[in-house]
Each structure stands twice: as structure tokens, then as C-alpha cells.
Amino acid sequence: MKKLSAALLSAFLIITAIAQQEIHNFYITGKDKGFHFSSVFVKAQAYVHDVTGKKFHYLAVTSDEEAVIKMKKILEEHHAKIGSLWFDSHGLYKQGYSSFHVGDKEFSFKNITDTNTTQWLQQLKVYCDSGTSIGIGSCYGGATFDFPGNEFASAGRMNGDSLMIGLGKIFTHSTIYGSESWVMNKPGIFANNFAFAGYPWGKKYKKAVWTPVWNYLGSWKKYNYSTDEMQSINTVALDRKGNINIRSRNYLALEKAQRKQEKRIAQLEVVTNNPSANNNNN
């Protein structure tokens, strides 16, 4: 009876300790080389929310090692677990596959299952559970369409779903989010609105090679390894506390967004036998 009581007391203390854990959110971005106005603007928004929010942390890092070391220090100090983790990054469309960066480290379907490559990310698993959300904040990070091909890469699948699944194998009970299209960084990215949706204005985005990206404006997917379920979801947003949320309706449910998408697709330039037309795809 005494052994049973001791076991019940131990279980109660463990459950109580877990319940008392704080939940902290993280926004991770790289350190830019040179001045980029849009990047500075986004980081300024993140910095303000870091200063004003005790459980939201903005980290600008040069490597995945630096990111994890800083996160672990914060989490241990507050006896906390991760609520939402957002990797702010750039997608490189011209390379023909989905990816995201943590500092100078690129992750894609090519290396996300390599335990040596992901050794630092793996250390965050103990701070995550079924309530943890992890966002691939790069353009095309969850793209499942076929890349049309250019002078840099052959036509083929973007494999964003494979990247999400690989990340899910690291964070086995958490939910992974990835975008099929562009991830914009407009004003109010922490206002739980459509700040991540939309499209860029540059001339290069008017080439036909971008057609798949235009077709999927505001489209996201989520994946959970424990259920092995990949789902198409409405546009993702962050709130003022850095929580990853799914909007009640999709970006393309807005008539204004539909009209703009249709107009832009109709205006895409079809260029053949001219490799330079696809230059500088980011």
C-alpha cells in the first residue's frame, strides 16, 4: 500500500510539474549580410514584441547551433516548453526544391533525415509536445507542385511535403506548417491577419515559370508525424504572442485576392527558348 501511495504521489508530482510549465514562443531569423529594408522592417516588428512580451522571444542567429543554445538557455531558465516555433527564412525557387535556413544551415528533403545535419534541432524535441506548432516560414516551404525547370535546376517536384515529414520525424508529436506559395512579411505580421499571404511585385514574378506559385496563393499544409496526416489548411498567421494560428478562411476566399490572382496569372509572360527569362528566381 505504501509503495502504491508513493507511486501515485510521484505521478501526481510529475503531472503537476508538467502543468506548471510555462509555454514560450520563438521567432528565429538569420543575420542579414548587408541592408535589406523588408527584412529590417520584419525584424523590428519581432523585436518590439520580444521586448513587450515576456514569453515571446526573437532570435537573430548565424547558425542552428547558436539558435538551439540560446533557446535551451531560455527554456531551462523558465522551466518552459515550446508553444510555437517560427523559422523566418527565404525560399530559393531557382534551385527547384523547398527549403528553409536557420542561420547558414539549409534544411531540405535532401538532408532533413540526416541525423548529423539535424543534431542541433533534435535537442529541441524534449521541449516540445502535442501542443507545439512549428512553422516553416520560407516561401514554398511546403510546396508539393512540380517545379517547371530553368537553367539552374531540372523540372521536378519541390518536395516540400517531404521536408515537412522529415521535420515531423524529429518533432514526433508536434504539428508542422508549410506554405505552398509565397510567405510575405507585410505590416502586422503579429496581428493574426493575412500579413503572410499575397505576392511580391517584382518584374521577374511575371514570368511563366512562376505559374505554380501563383496558383497556390495563401495555401498552406500541416503535418503531424504521430498521426501521419498531411492536410491542406487555410492561410496561416501569427498573433501578438507569436502563436501560430490557422485563419478561419483562406486568403483566396477574399474576392479581392481572387481577382488579383486571376489578373496576374492571365498576364504571365510565356517565354520559350530563352533561359535568361528565368534568371534570379529567389
Stockholm file with secondary structure:
# STOCKHOLM 1.0

chainA/1-282         MKKLSAALLSAFLIITAIAQQEIHNFYITGKDKGFHFSSVFVKAQAYVHDVTGKKFHYLAVTSDEEAVIKMKKILEEHHAKIGSLWFDSHGLYKQGYSSFHVGDKEFSFKNITDTNTTQWLQQLKVYCDSGTSIGIGSCYGGATFDFPGNEFASAGRMNGDSLMIGLGKIFTHSTIYGSESWVMNKPGIFANNFAFAGYPWGKKYKKAVWTPVWNYLGSWKKYNYSTDEMQSINTVALDRKGNINIRSRNYLALEKAQRKQEKRIAQLEVVTNNPSANNNNN
#=GR chainA/1-282 SS CHHHHHHHHHHHHHHHHHHTCEEEEEEEEECCSSCCHHHHHHHHHHHHHHHHCTTEEEEEESSHHHHHHHHHHHHHHTTEEEEEEEEECCCCGGGTSCEEEETTEEEETTTTTCTTTTHHHHTTGGGCCTTCEEEEESTTTTCCSEECCCSSSCSEECCHHHHHHHHHHHSTTSEEEEESSCCCCCSCTTSSSSTTCSCCCCGGGGBGGGHHHHHTTTCEEEEETTTTEEEEESCEEECTTCCEEECSSCGGGSHHHHHHHHHHHHHCBCCCSCGGGGTTCC
#=GC SS_cons         CHHHHHHHHHHHHHHHHHHTCEEEEEEEEECCSSCCHHHHHHHHHHHHHHHHCTTEEEEEESSHHHHHHHHHHHHHHTTEEEEEEEEECCCCGGGTSCEEEETTEEEETTTTTCTTTTHHHHTTGGGCCTTCEEEEESTTTTCCSEECCCSSSCSEECCHHHHHHHHHHHSTTSEEEEESSCCCCCSCTTSSSSTTCSCCCCGGGGBGGGHHHHHTTTCEEEEETTTTEEEEESCEEECTTCCEEECSSCGGGSHHHHHHHHHHHHHCBCCCSCGGGGTTCC
//
